[in-house]
Amino acid sequence: MPETDLEIAQEIAARLLAGICDLALETVKVKSNLLSALGFAILIPGVDRSVDDLVDHADQAMYAAKQAGPVRLRFFDVSVYGPIGPRQLN
C-alpha cells in the first residue's frame, strides 16, 4: 500500500486480523473459529535492498507474532531486529 503511513497500516492490519478471527469453519461435526498471527513490514529506504529483504522483515515480524500467542499482530521494527545482512545459502 504505497504512501500509507504506519498508523493507517496498523489500523488496516488490525481489521484484517479481526476479520480472519471472525471467520468460522464448520464441518458436519465441529464448528471452530480461525486464529491467526500476522507479521507486517514496511519498506524502509536505505535498509531494504530488495524485495527479499522486505519479505524477510515480514517473516521476522510474523514469527514474533506467533511467539506472542494466538491473535497477535506485529510490525517489523528495524530498531529491534536490525537490518538484514547478506542472505546465506545453506
PDB file of N, CA, C and O in Angstrom, chain B, residues numbered from 101:
ATOM      1  N   MET B 101       0.843  -1.161   0.000  1.00  0.00           N
ATOM      2  CA  MET B 101       0.000   0.000   0.000  1.00  0.00           C
ATOM      3  C   MET B 101       0.900   1.239   0.000  1.00  0.00           C
ATOM      4  O   MET B 101       1.184   1.811   1.052  1.00  0.00           O
ATOM      5  N   PRO B 102       1.333   1.634  -1.167  1.00  0.00           N
ATOM      6  CA  PRO B 102       2.229   2.792  -1.249  1.00  0.00           C
ATOM      7  C   PRO B 102       1.614   4.040  -0.615  1.00  0.00           C
ATOM      8  O   PRO B 102       0.399   4.233  -0.629  1.00  0.00           O
ATOM      9  N   GLU B 103       2.467   4.858  -0.074  1.00  0.00           N
ATOM     10  CA  GLU B 103       2.066   6.143   0.503  1.00  0.00           C
ATOM     11  C   GLU B 103       1.152   5.996   1.719  1.00  0.00           C
ATOM     12  O   GLU B 103       0.428   6.933   2.056  1.00  0.00           O
ATOM     13  N   THR B 104       1.172   4.839   2.383  1.00  0.00           N
ATOM     14  CA  THR B 104       0.368   4.623   3.583  1.00  0.00           C
ATOM     15  C   THR B 104       1.268   4.781   4.795  1.00  0.00           C
ATOM     16  O   THR B 104       2.314   4.137   4.883  1.00  0.00           O
ATOM     17  N   ASP B 105       0.866   5.638   5.735  1.00  0.00           N
ATOM     18  CA  ASP B 105       1.716   5.806   6.911  1.00  0.00           C
ATOM     19  C   ASP B 105       1.486   4.656   7.893  1.00  0.00           C
ATOM     20  O   ASP B 105       0.535   3.887   7.748  1.00  0.00           O
ATOM     21  N   LEU B 106       2.357   4.548   8.883  1.00  0.00           N
ATOM     22  CA  LEU B 106       2.350   3.419   9.805  1.00  0.00           C
ATOM     23  C   LEU B 106       1.042   3.317  10.578  1.00  0.00           C
ATOM     24  O   LEU B 106       0.520   2.217  10.759  1.00  0.00           O
ATOM     25  N   GLU B 107       0.513   4.424  11.029  1.00  0.00           N
ATOM     26  CA  GLU B 107      -0.726   4.391  11.823  1.00  0.00           C
ATOM     27  C   GLU B 107      -1.887   3.810  11.010  1.00  0.00           C
ATOM     28  O   GLU B 107      -2.636   2.975  11.518  1.00  0.00           O
ATOM     29  N   ILE B 108      -2.043   4.237   9.769  1.00  0.00           N
ATOM     30  CA  ILE B 108      -3.105   3.711   8.909  1.00  0.00           C
ATOM     31  C   ILE B 108      -2.863   2.232   8.615  1.00  0.00           C
ATOM     32  O   ILE B 108      -3.798   1.432   8.632  1.00  0.00           O
ATOM     33  N   ALA B 109      -1.602   1.869   8.345  1.00  0.00           N
ATOM     34  CA  ALA B 109      -1.272   0.467   8.081  1.00  0.00           C
ATOM     35  C   ALA B 109      -1.610  -0.400   9.289  1.00  0.00           C
ATOM     36  O   ALA B 109      -2.104  -1.515   9.122  1.00  0.00           O
ATOM     37  N   GLN B 110      -1.355   0.086  10.494  1.00  0.00           N
ATOM     38  CA  GLN B 110      -1.676  -0.680  11.697  1.00  0.00           C
ATOM     39  C   GLN B 110      -3.187  -0.856  11.857  1.00  0.00           C
ATOM     40  O   GLN B 110      -3.648  -1.926  12.257  1.00  0.00           O
ATOM     41  N   GLU B 111      -3.950   0.176  11.551  1.00  0.00           N
ATOM     42  CA  GLU B 111      -5.410   0.072  11.627  1.00  0.00           C
ATOM     43  C   GLU B 111      -5.939  -0.959  10.632  1.00  0.00           C
ATOM     44  O   GLU B 111      -6.801  -1.771  10.971  1.00  0.00           O
ATOM     45  N   ILE B 112      -5.427  -0.925   9.416  1.00  0.00           N
ATOM     46  CA  ILE B 112      -5.854  -1.875   8.387  1.00  0.00           C
ATOM     47  C   ILE B 112      -5.476  -3.295   8.803  1.00  0.00           C
ATOM     48  O   ILE B 112      -6.274  -4.222   8.661  1.00  0.00           O
ATOM     49  N   ALA B 113      -4.255  -3.461   9.317  1.00  0.00           N
ATOM     50  CA  ALA B 113      -3.801  -4.782   9.748  1.00  0.00           C
ATOM     51  C   ALA B 113      -4.664  -5.314  10.890  1.00  0.00           C
ATOM     52  O   ALA B 113      -5.002  -6.498  10.904  1.00  0.00           O
ATOM     53  N   ALA B 114      -5.019  -4.468  11.836  1.00  0.00           N
ATOM     54  CA  ALA B 114      -5.864  -4.890  12.955  1.00  0.00           C
ATOM     55  C   ALA B 114      -7.251  -5.323  12.458  1.00  0.00           C
ATOM     56  O   ALA B 114      -7.810  -6.302  12.952  1.00  0.00           O
ATOM     57  N   ARG B 115      -7.796  -4.599  11.492  1.00  0.00           N
ATOM     58  CA  ARG B 115      -9.092  -5.001  10.923  1.00  0.00           C
ATOM     59  C   ARG B 115      -8.987  -6.320  10.177  1.00  0.00           C
ATOM     60  O   ARG B 115      -9.896  -7.147  10.245  1.00  0.00           O
ATOM     61  N   LEU B 116      -7.887  -6.522   9.467  1.00  0.00           N
ATOM     62  CA  LEU B 116      -7.656  -7.777   8.762  1.00  0.00           C
ATOM     63  C   LEU B 116      -7.586  -8.940   9.749  1.00  0.00           C
ATOM     64  O   LEU B 116      -8.220  -9.974   9.537  1.00  0.00           O
ATOM     65  N   LEU B 117      -6.822  -8.774  10.821  1.00  0.00           N
ATOM     66  CA  LEU B 117      -6.698  -9.817  11.836  1.00  0.00           C
ATOM     67  C   LEU B 117      -8.056 -10.115  12.471  1.00  0.00           C
ATOM     68  O   LEU B 117      -8.406 -11.280  12.659  1.00  0.00           O
ATOM     69  N   ALA B 118      -8.814  -9.087  12.800  1.00  0.00           N
ATOM     70  CA  ALA B 118     -10.146  -9.289  13.393  1.00  0.00           C
ATOM     71  C   ALA B 118     -11.065 -10.014  12.418  1.00  0.00           C
ATOM     72  O   ALA B 118     -11.833 -10.887  12.823  1.00  0.00           O
ATOM     73  N   GLY B 119     -10.992  -9.661  11.143  1.00  0.00           N
ATOM     74  CA  GLY B 119     -11.824 -10.324  10.133  1.00  0.00           C
ATOM     75  C   GLY B 119     -11.503 -11.800  10.000  1.00  0.00           C
ATOM     76  O   GLY B 119     -12.403 -12.629   9.861  1.00  0.00           O
ATOM     77  N   ILE B 120     -10.205 -12.132  10.042  1.00  0.00           N
ATOM     78  CA  ILE B 120      -9.809 -13.538   9.962  1.00  0.00           C
ATOM     79  C   ILE B 120     -10.346 -14.293  11.171  1.00  0.00           C
ATOM     80  O   ILE B 120     -10.870 -15.398  11.037  1.00  0.00           O
ATOM     81  N   CYS B 121     -10.215 -13.696  12.348  1.00  0.00           N
ATOM     82  CA  CYS B 121     -10.655 -14.370  13.571  1.00  0.00           C
ATOM     83  C   CYS B 121     -12.170 -14.472  13.665  1.00  0.00           C
ATOM     84  O   CYS B 121     -12.679 -15.308  14.411  1.00  0.00           O
ATOM     85  N   ASP B 122     -12.895 -13.653  12.936  1.00  0.00           N
ATOM     86  CA  ASP B 122     -14.362 -13.733  12.919  1.00  0.00           C
ATOM     87  C   ASP B 122     -14.875 -14.841  12.009  1.00  0.00           C
ATOM     88  O   ASP B 122     -16.045 -15.216  12.082  1.00  0.00           O
ATOM     89  N   LEU B 123     -14.005 -15.362  11.157  1.00  0.00           N
ATOM     90  CA  LEU B 123     -14.412 -16.441  10.265  1.00  0.00           C
ATOM     91  C   LEU B 123     -14.625 -17.725  11.059  1.00  0.00           C
ATOM     92  O   LEU B 123     -13.901 -17.998  12.017  1.00  0.00           O
ATOM     93  N   ALA B 124     -15.602 -18.496  10.665  1.00  0.00           N
ATOM     94  CA  ALA B 124     -15.854 -19.778  11.322  1.00  0.00           C
ATOM     95  C   ALA B 124     -15.812 -20.882  10.272  1.00  0.00           C
ATOM     96  O   ALA B 124     -16.364 -20.755   9.179  1.00  0.00           O
ATOM     97  N   LEU B 125     -15.150 -21.950  10.636  1.00  0.00           N
ATOM     98  CA  LEU B 125     -15.136 -23.140   9.797  1.00  0.00           C
ATOM     99  C   LEU B 125     -16.119 -24.127  10.406  1.00  0.00           C
ATOM    100  O   LEU B 125     -16.081 -24.409  11.604  1.00  0.00           O
ATOM    101  N   GLU B 126     -16.981 -24.636   9.576  1.00  0.00           N
ATOM    102  CA  GLU B 126     -17.979 -25.550  10.088  1.00  0.00           C
ATOM    103  C   GLU B 126     -17.970 -26.828   9.260  1.00  0.00           C
ATOM    104  O   GLU B 126     -18.080 -26.798   8.034  1.00  0.00           O
ATOM    105  N   THR B 127     -17.838 -27.933   9.949  1.00  0.00           N
ATOM    106  CA  THR B 127     -17.942 -29.234   9.312  1.00  0.00           C
ATOM    107  C   THR B 127     -19.189 -29.911   9.863  1.00  0.00           C
ATOM    108  O   THR B 127     -19.929 -29.317  10.647  1.00  0.00           O
ATOM    109  N   VAL B 128     -19.415 -31.122   9.462  1.00  0.00           N
ATOM    110  CA  VAL B 128     -20.604 -31.847   9.930  1.00  0.00           C
ATOM    111  C   VAL B 128     -20.584 -31.990  11.448  1.00  0.00           C
ATOM    112  O   VAL B 128     -21.632 -31.921  12.089  1.00  0.00           O
ATOM    113  N   LYS B 129     -19.403 -32.188  12.028  1.00  0.00           N
ATOM    114  CA  LYS B 129     -19.324 -32.467  13.456  1.00  0.00           C
ATOM    115  C   LYS B 129     -18.811 -31.312  14.305  1.00  0.00           C
ATOM    116  O   LYS B 129     -19.081 -31.258  15.505  1.00  0.00           O
ATOM    117  N   VAL B 130     -18.080 -30.395  13.700  1.00  0.00           N
ATOM    118  CA  VAL B 130     -17.382 -29.389  14.502  1.00  0.00           C
ATOM    119  C   VAL B 130     -17.528 -28.006  13.874  1.00  0.00           C
ATOM    120  O   VAL B 130     -17.517 -27.849  12.653  1.00  0.00           O
ATOM    121  N   LYS B 131     -17.663 -27.016  14.743  1.00  0.00           N
ATOM    122  CA  LYS B 131     -17.592 -25.621  14.308  1.00  0.00           C
ATOM    123  C   LYS B 131     -16.444 -24.981  15.076  1.00  0.00           C
ATOM    124  O   LYS B 131     -16.391 -25.062  16.303  1.00  0.00           O
ATOM    125  N   SER B 132     -15.533 -24.351  14.361  1.00  0.00           N
ATOM    126  CA  SER B 132     -14.407 -23.710  15.042  1.00  0.00           C
ATOM    127  C   SER B 132     -14.068 -22.392  14.364  1.00  0.00           C
ATOM    128  O   SER B 132     -14.336 -22.184  13.180  1.00  0.00           O
ATOM    129  N   ASN B 133     -13.474 -21.516  15.150  1.00  0.00           N
ATOM    130  CA  ASN B 133     -13.036 -20.225  14.634  1.00  0.00           C
ATOM    131  C   ASN B 133     -11.559 -20.286  14.292  1.00  0.00           C
ATOM    132  O   ASN B 133     -10.808 -21.085  14.852  1.00  0.00           O
ATOM    133  N   LEU B 134     -11.154 -19.435  13.368  1.00  0.00           N
ATOM    134  CA  LEU B 134      -9.753 -19.350  12.983  1.00  0.00           C
ATOM    135  C   LEU B 134      -9.009 -18.430  13.943  1.00  0.00           C
ATOM    136  O   LEU B 134      -9.548 -17.425  14.405  1.00  0.00           O
ATOM    137  N   LEU B 135      -7.777 -18.785  14.230  1.00  0.00           N
ATOM    138  CA  LEU B 135      -6.875 -17.918  14.976  1.00  0.00           C
ATOM    139  C   LEU B 135      -5.711 -17.608  14.053  1.00  0.00           C
ATOM    140  O   LEU B 135      -5.338 -18.433  13.218  1.00  0.00           O
ATOM    141  N   SER B 136      -5.144 -16.442  14.197  1.00  0.00           N
ATOM    142  CA  SER B 136      -4.068 -16.067  13.296  1.00  0.00           C
ATOM    143  C   SER B 136      -3.060 -15.188  14.011  1.00  0.00           C
ATOM    144  O   SER B 136      -3.396 -14.467  14.950  1.00  0.00           O
ATOM    145  N   ALA B 137      -1.838 -15.259  13.559  1.00  0.00           N
ATOM    146  CA  ALA B 137      -0.783 -14.345  13.980  1.00  0.00           C
ATOM    147  C   ALA B 137      -0.219 -13.747  12.687  1.00  0.00           C
ATOM    148  O   ALA B 137       0.183 -14.484  11.787  1.00  0.00           O
ATOM    149  N   LEU B 138      -0.189 -12.436  12.595  1.00  0.00           N
ATOM    150  CA  LEU B 138       0.230 -11.768  11.365  1.00  0.00           C
ATOM    151  C   LEU B 138       1.464 -10.904  11.596  1.00  0.00           C
ATOM    152  O   LEU B 138       1.600 -10.243  12.626  1.00  0.00           O
ATOM    153  N   GLY B 139       2.351 -10.926  10.620  1.00  0.00           N
ATOM    154  CA  GLY B 139       3.527 -10.061  10.651  1.00  0.00           C
ATOM    155  C   GLY B 139       3.550  -9.182   9.415  1.00  0.00           C
ATOM    156  O   GLY B 139       3.259  -9.638   8.309  1.00  0.00           O
ATOM    157  N   PHE B 140       3.894  -7.931   9.607  1.00  0.00           N
ATOM    158  CA  PHE B 140       3.922  -6.971   8.508  1.00  0.00           C
ATOM    159  C   PHE B 140       5.253  -6.237   8.499  1.00  0.00           C
ATOM    160  O   PHE B 140       5.889  -6.068   9.539  1.00  0.00           O
ATOM    161  N   ALA B 141       5.659  -5.809   7.335  1.00  0.00           N
ATOM    162  CA  ALA B 141       6.862  -4.996   7.194  1.00  0.00           C
ATOM    163  C   ALA B 141       6.561  -3.833   6.273  1.00  0.00           C
ATOM    164  O   ALA B 141       5.762  -3.944   5.343  1.00  0.00           O
ATOM    165  N   ILE B 142       7.202  -2.739   6.541  1.00  0.00           N
ATOM    166  CA  ILE B 142       7.074  -1.543   5.713  1.00  0.00           C
ATOM    167  C   ILE B 142       8.421  -1.309   5.048  1.00  0.00           C
ATOM    168  O   ILE B 142       9.460  -1.391   5.702  1.00  0.00           O
ATOM    169  N   LEU B 143       8.409  -1.022   3.773  1.00  0.00           N
ATOM    170  CA  LEU B 143       9.644  -0.767   3.032  1.00  0.00           C
ATOM    171  C   LEU B 143      10.403   0.381   3.685  1.00  0.00           C
ATOM    172  O   LEU B 143       9.869   1.477   3.858  1.00  0.00           O
ATOM    173  N   ILE B 144      11.646   0.115   4.044  1.00  0.00           N
ATOM    174  CA  ILE B 144      12.476   1.115   4.710  1.00  0.00           C
ATOM    175  C   ILE B 144      13.605   1.503   3.755  1.00  0.00           C
ATOM    176  O   ILE B 144      14.554   0.739   3.581  1.00  0.00           O
ATOM    177  N   PRO B 145      13.513   2.679   3.138  1.00  0.00           N
ATOM    178  CA  PRO B 145      14.569   3.100   2.214  1.00  0.00           C
ATOM    179  C   PRO B 145      15.923   3.102   2.916  1.00  0.00           C
ATOM    180  O   PRO B 145      16.047   3.582   4.043  1.00  0.00           O
ATOM    181  N   GLY B 146      16.920   2.570   2.254  1.00  0.00           N
ATOM    182  CA  GLY B 146      18.255   2.506   2.817  1.00  0.00           C
ATOM    183  C   GLY B 146      18.520   1.258   3.644  1.00  0.00           C
ATOM    184  O   GLY B 146      19.675   0.917   3.896  1.00  0.00           O
ATOM    185  N   VAL B 147      17.461   0.573   4.068  1.00  0.00           N
ATOM    186  CA  VAL B 147      17.601  -0.673   4.830  1.00  0.00           C
ATOM    187  C   VAL B 147      17.227  -1.849   3.950  1.00  0.00           C
ATOM    188  O   VAL B 147      17.968  -2.828   3.858  1.00  0.00           O
ATOM    189  N   ASP B 148      16.077  -1.749   3.306  1.00  0.00           N
ATOM    190  CA  ASP B 148      15.619  -2.810   2.414  1.00  0.00           C
ATOM    191  C   ASP B 148      16.301  -2.647   1.069  1.00  0.00           C
ATOM    192  O   ASP B 148      16.065  -1.674   0.353  1.00  0.00           O
ATOM    193  N   ARG B 149      17.144  -3.602   0.735  1.00  0.00           N
ATOM    194  CA  ARG B 149      17.876  -3.534  -0.520  1.00  0.00           C
ATOM    195  C   ARG B 149      17.154  -4.258  -1.648  1.00  0.00           C
ATOM    196  O   ARG B 149      17.469  -4.073  -2.824  1.00  0.00           O
ATOM    197  N   SER B 150      16.177  -5.087  -1.274  1.00  0.00           N
ATOM    198  CA  SER B 150      15.479  -5.880  -2.284  1.00  0.00           C
ATOM    199  C   SER B 150      14.113  -6.304  -1.754  1.00  0.00           C
ATOM    200  O   SER B 150      13.804  -6.120  -0.577  1.00  0.00           O
ATOM    201  N   VAL B 151      13.316  -6.864  -2.630  1.00  0.00           N
ATOM    202  CA  VAL B 151      12.024  -7.424  -2.225  1.00  0.00           C
ATOM    203  C   VAL B 151      12.258  -8.557  -1.233  1.00  0.00           C
ATOM    204  O   VAL B 151      11.473  -8.740  -0.303  1.00  0.00           O
ATOM    205  N   ASP B 152      13.334  -9.319  -1.424  1.00  0.00           N
ATOM    206  CA  ASP B 152      13.650 -10.406  -0.494  1.00  0.00           C
ATOM    207  C   ASP B 152      13.869  -9.878   0.926  1.00  0.00           C
ATOM    208  O   ASP B 152      13.453 -10.515   1.894  1.00  0.00           O
ATOM    209  N   ASP B 153      14.521  -8.716   1.055  1.00  0.00           N
ATOM    210  CA  ASP B 153      14.710  -8.115   2.378  1.00  0.00           C
ATOM    211  C   ASP B 153      13.358  -7.788   3.009  1.00  0.00           C
ATOM    212  O   ASP B 153      13.135  -8.053   4.190  1.00  0.00           O
ATOM    213  N   LEU B 154      12.468  -7.217   2.221  1.00  0.00           N
ATOM    214  CA  LEU B 154      11.143  -6.859   2.727  1.00  0.00           C
ATOM    215  C   LEU B 154      10.391  -8.106   3.184  1.00  0.00           C
ATOM    216  O   LEU B 154       9.764  -8.093   4.244  1.00  0.00           O
ATOM    217  N   VAL B 155      10.447  -9.175   2.403  1.00  0.00           N
ATOM    218  CA  VAL B 155       9.787 -10.431   2.772  1.00  0.00           C
ATOM    219  C   VAL B 155      10.430 -11.005   4.038  1.00  0.00           C
ATOM    220  O   VAL B 155       9.723 -11.503   4.914  1.00  0.00           O
ATOM    221  N   ASP B 156      11.749 -10.942   4.143  1.00  0.00           N
ATOM    222  CA  ASP B 156      12.427 -11.419   5.348  1.00  0.00           C
ATOM    223  C   ASP B 156      11.977 -10.628   6.579  1.00  0.00           C
ATOM    224  O   ASP B 156      11.772 -11.205   7.647  1.00  0.00           O
ATOM    225  N   HIS B 157      11.823  -9.322   6.432  1.00  0.00           N
ATOM    226  CA  HIS B 157      11.344  -8.499   7.548  1.00  0.00           C
ATOM    227  C   HIS B 157       9.938  -8.913   7.960  1.00  0.00           C
ATOM    228  O   HIS B 157       9.648  -9.030   9.151  1.00  0.00           O
ATOM    229  N   ALA B 158       9.066  -9.133   6.984  1.00  0.00           N
ATOM    230  CA  ALA B 158       7.702  -9.573   7.297  1.00  0.00           C
ATOM    231  C   ALA B 158       7.719 -10.937   7.985  1.00  0.00           C
ATOM    232  O   ALA B 158       6.942 -11.172   8.910  1.00  0.00           O
ATOM    233  N   ASP B 159       8.594 -11.833   7.543  1.00  0.00           N
ATOM    234  CA  ASP B 159       8.718 -13.150   8.180  1.00  0.00           C
ATOM    235  C   ASP B 159       9.151 -13.007   9.641  1.00  0.00           C
ATOM    236  O   ASP B 159       8.600 -13.670  10.520  1.00  0.00           O
ATOM    237  N   GLN B 160      10.133 -12.147   9.901  1.00  0.00           N
ATOM    238  CA  GLN B 160      10.581 -11.948  11.280  1.00  0.00           C
ATOM    239  C   GLN B 160       9.434 -11.432  12.152  1.00  0.00           C
ATOM    240  O   GLN B 160       9.267 -11.866  13.292  1.00  0.00           O
ATOM    241  N   ALA B 161       8.654 -10.512  11.609  1.00  0.00           N
ATOM    242  CA  ALA B 161       7.518  -9.978  12.363  1.00  0.00           C
ATOM    243  C   ALA B 161       6.464 -11.067  12.594  1.00  0.00           C
ATOM    244  O   ALA B 161       5.867 -11.132  13.668  1.00  0.00           O
ATOM    245  N   MET B 162       6.232 -11.924  11.584  1.00  0.00           N
ATOM    246  CA  MET B 162       5.253 -12.993  11.735  1.00  0.00           C
ATOM    247  C   MET B 162       5.680 -13.966  12.828  1.00  0.00           C
ATOM    248  O   MET B 162       4.860 -14.371  13.651  1.00  0.00           O
ATOM    249  N   TYR B 163       6.957 -14.343  12.841  1.00  0.00           N
ATOM    250  CA  TYR B 163       7.422 -15.270  13.871  1.00  0.00           C
ATOM    251  C   TYR B 163       7.346 -14.636  15.261  1.00  0.00           C
ATOM    252  O   TYR B 163       7.067 -15.334  16.236  1.00  0.00           O
ATOM    253  N   ALA B 164       7.586 -13.337  15.369  1.00  0.00           N
ATOM    254  CA  ALA B 164       7.431 -12.643  16.650  1.00  0.00           C
ATOM    255  C   ALA B 164       5.965 -12.670  17.087  1.00  0.00           C
ATOM    256  O   ALA B 164       5.667 -12.842  18.269  1.00  0.00           O
ATOM    257  N   ALA B 165       5.058 -12.501  16.133  1.00  0.00           N
ATOM    258  CA  ALA B 165       3.622 -12.563  16.451  1.00  0.00           C
ATOM    259  C   ALA B 165       3.237 -13.962  16.911  1.00  0.00           C
ATOM    260  O   ALA B 165       2.492 -14.110  17.880  1.00  0.00           O
ATOM    261  N   LYS B 166       3.733 -14.990  16.230  1.00  0.00           N
ATOM    262  CA  LYS B 166       3.436 -16.373  16.623  1.00  0.00           C
ATOM    263  C   LYS B 166       3.948 -16.670  18.025  1.00  0.00           C
ATOM    264  O   LYS B 166       3.265 -17.324  18.813  1.00  0.00           O
ATOM    265  N   GLN B 167       5.153 -16.189  18.341  1.00  0.00           N
ATOM    266  CA  GLN B 167       5.717 -16.430  19.662  1.00  0.00           C
ATOM    267  C   GLN B 167       4.920 -15.723  20.755  1.00  0.00           C
ATOM    268  O   GLN B 167       4.893 -16.177  21.898  1.00  0.00           O
ATOM    269  N   ALA B 168       4.276 -14.622  20.407  1.00  0.00           N
ATOM    270  CA  ALA B 168       3.485 -13.868  21.383  1.00  0.00           C
ATOM    271  C   ALA B 168       2.148 -14.546  21.679  1.00  0.00           C
ATOM    272  O   ALA B 168       1.501 -14.224  22.676  1.00  0.00           O
ATOM    273  N   GLY B 169       1.733 -15.471  20.834  1.00  0.00           N
ATOM    274  CA  GLY B 169       0.492 -16.197  21.076  1.00  0.00           C
ATOM    275  C   GLY B 169      -0.504 -15.990  19.961  1.00  0.00           C
ATOM    276  O   GLY B 169      -0.242 -15.253  19.010  1.00  0.00           O
ATOM    277  N   PRO B 170      -1.665 -16.651  20.077  1.00  0.00           N
ATOM    278  CA  PRO B 170      -2.671 -16.528  19.019  1.00  0.00           C
ATOM    279  C   PRO B 170      -3.270 -15.121  18.974  1.00  0.00           C
ATOM    280  O   PRO B 170      -3.270 -14.391  19.965  1.00  0.00           O
ATOM    281  N   VAL B 171      -3.767 -14.776  17.826  1.00  0.00           N
ATOM    282  CA  VAL B 171      -4.430 -13.484  17.587  1.00  0.00           C
ATOM    283  C   VAL B 171      -3.493 -12.332  17.950  1.00  0.00           C
ATOM    284  O   VAL B 171      -3.822 -11.461  18.755  1.00  0.00           O
ATOM    285  N   ARG B 172      -2.330 -12.360  17.336  1.00  0.00           N
ATOM    286  CA  ARG B 172      -1.337 -11.309  17.554  1.00  0.00           C
ATOM    287  C   ARG B 172      -0.944 -10.682  16.225  1.00  0.00           C
ATOM    288  O   ARG B 172      -1.040 -11.302  15.166  1.00  0.00           O
ATOM    289  N   LEU B 173      -0.504  -9.453  16.312  1.00  0.00           N
ATOM    290  CA  LEU B 173      -0.105  -8.672  15.151  1.00  0.00           C
ATOM    291  C   LEU B 173       1.213  -7.991  15.489  1.00  0.00           C
ATOM    292  O   LEU B 173       1.330  -7.342  16.529  1.00  0.00           O
ATOM    293  N   ARG B 174       2.199  -8.135  14.621  1.00  0.00           N
ATOM    294  CA  ARG B 174       3.479  -7.480  14.839  1.00  0.00           C
ATOM    295  C   ARG B 174       3.951  -6.828  13.539  1.00  0.00           C
ATOM    296  O   ARG B 174       3.764  -7.367  12.448  1.00  0.00           O
ATOM    297  N   PHE B 175       4.563  -5.659  13.686  1.00  0.00           N
ATOM    298  CA  PHE B 175       5.206  -4.978  12.569  1.00  0.00           C
ATOM    299  C   PHE B 175       6.715  -5.088  12.748  1.00  0.00           C
ATOM    300  O   PHE B 175       7.218  -5.032  13.870  1.00  0.00           O
ATOM    301  N   PHE B 176       7.427  -5.242  11.653  1.00  0.00           N
ATOM    302  CA  PHE B 176       8.881  -5.257  11.710  1.00  0.00           C
ATOM    303  C   PHE B 176       9.371  -3.898  12.165  1.00  0.00           C
ATOM    304  O   PHE B 176       8.904  -2.870  11.676  1.00  0.00           O
ATOM    305  N   ASP B 177      10.305  -3.889  13.094  1.00  0.00           N
ATOM    306  CA  ASP B 177      10.892  -2.652  13.593  1.00  0.00           C
ATOM    307  C   ASP B 177      12.408  -2.781  13.496  1.00  0.00           C
ATOM    308  O   ASP B 177      13.013  -3.560  14.232  1.00  0.00           O
ATOM    309  N   VAL B 178      13.020  -2.028  12.598  1.00  0.00           N
ATOM    310  CA  VAL B 178      14.459  -2.144  12.365  1.00  0.00           C
ATOM    311  C   VAL B 178      15.256  -1.833  13.631  1.00  0.00           C
ATOM    312  O   VAL B 178      16.368  -2.336  13.788  1.00  0.00           O
ATOM    313  N   SER B 179      14.716  -1.020  14.531  1.00  0.00           N
ATOM    314  CA  SER B 179      15.439  -0.713  15.767  1.00  0.00           C
ATOM    315  C   SER B 179      15.478  -1.916  16.706  1.00  0.00           C
ATOM    316  O   SER B 179      16.352  -2.001  17.569  1.00  0.00           O
ATOM    317  N   VAL B 180      14.532  -2.849  16.542  1.00  0.00           N
ATOM    318  CA  VAL B 180      14.506  -4.065  17.359  1.00  0.00           C
ATOM    319  C   VAL B 180      15.313  -5.172  16.694  1.00  0.00           C
ATOM    320  O   VAL B 180      16.146  -5.812  17.336  1.00  0.00           O
ATOM    321  N   TYR B 181      15.066  -5.396  15.413  1.00  0.00           N
ATOM    322  CA  TYR B 181      15.655  -6.529  14.717  1.00  0.00           C
ATOM    323  C   TYR B 181      16.977  -6.209  14.029  1.00  0.00           C
ATOM    324  O   TYR B 181      17.772  -7.115  13.775  1.00  0.00           O
ATOM    325  N   GLY B 182      17.226  -4.945  13.724  1.00  0.00           N
ATOM    326  CA  GLY B 182      18.422  -4.575  12.974  1.00  0.00           C
ATOM    327  C   GLY B 182      18.227  -4.872  11.503  1.00  0.00           C
ATOM    328  O   GLY B 182      17.328  -5.630  11.140  1.00  0.00           O
ATOM    329  N   PRO B 183      19.055  -4.287  10.649  1.00  0.00           N
ATOM    330  CA  PRO B 183      18.937  -4.556   9.219  1.00  0.00           C
ATOM    331  C   PRO B 183      19.361  -5.992   8.912  1.00  0.00           C
ATOM    332  O   PRO B 183      20.177  -6.580   9.622  1.00  0.00           O
ATOM    333  N   ILE B 184      18.812  -6.520   7.885  1.00  0.00           N
ATOM    334  CA  ILE B 184      19.151  -7.887   7.470  1.00  0.00           C
ATOM    335  C   ILE B 184      20.449  -7.862   6.693  1.00  0.00           C
ATOM    336  O   ILE B 184      20.633  -7.053   5.784  1.00  0.00           O
ATOM    337  N   GLY B 185      21.344  -8.759   7.062  1.00  0.00           N
ATOM    338  CA  GLY B 185      22.621  -8.848   6.377  1.00  0.00           C
ATOM    339  C   GLY B 185      22.464  -9.639   5.090  1.00  0.00           C
ATOM    340  O   GLY B 185      21.348  -9.973   4.693  1.00  0.00           O
ATOM    341  N   PRO B 186      23.567  -9.935   4.445  1.00  0.00           N
ATOM    342  CA  PRO B 186      23.506 -10.698   3.192  1.00  0.00           C
ATOM    343  C   PRO B 186      22.857 -12.055   3.424  1.00  0.00           C
ATOM    344  O   PRO B 186      23.032 -12.669   4.476  1.00  0.00           O
ATOM    345  N   ARG B 187      22.111 -12.510   2.437  1.00  0.00           N
ATOM    346  CA  ARG B 187      21.487 -13.836   2.537  1.00  0.00           C
ATOM    347  C   ARG B 187      22.576 -14.896   2.482  1.00  0.00           C
ATOM    348  O   ARG B 187      23.545 -14.784   1.731  1.00  0.00           O
ATOM    349  N   GLN B 188      22.394 -15.917   3.290  1.00  0.00           N
ATOM    350  CA  GLN B 188      23.349 -17.020   3.279  1.00  0.00           C
ATOM    351  C   GLN B 188      22.662 -18.254   2.730  1.00  0.00           C
ATOM    352  O   GLN B 188      21.515 -18.540   3.076  1.00  0.00           O
ATOM    353  N   LEU B 189      23.348 -18.971   1.891  1.00  0.00           N
ATOM    354  CA  LEU B 189      22.797 -20.212   1.353  1.00  0.00           C
ATOM    355  C   LEU B 189      23.209 -21.352   2.255  1.00  0.00           C
ATOM    356  O   LEU B 189      24.337 -21.389   2.746  1.00  0.00           O
ATOM    357  N   ASN B 190      22.293 -22.285   2.474  1.00  0.00           N
ATOM    358  CA  ASN B 190      22.601 -23.463   3.308  1.00  0.00           C
ATOM    359  C   ASN B 190      23.382 -24.472   2.544  1.00  0.00           C
ATOM    360  O   ASN B 190      23.728 -25.522   3.084  1.00  0.00           O
TER     361      ASN B 190
END
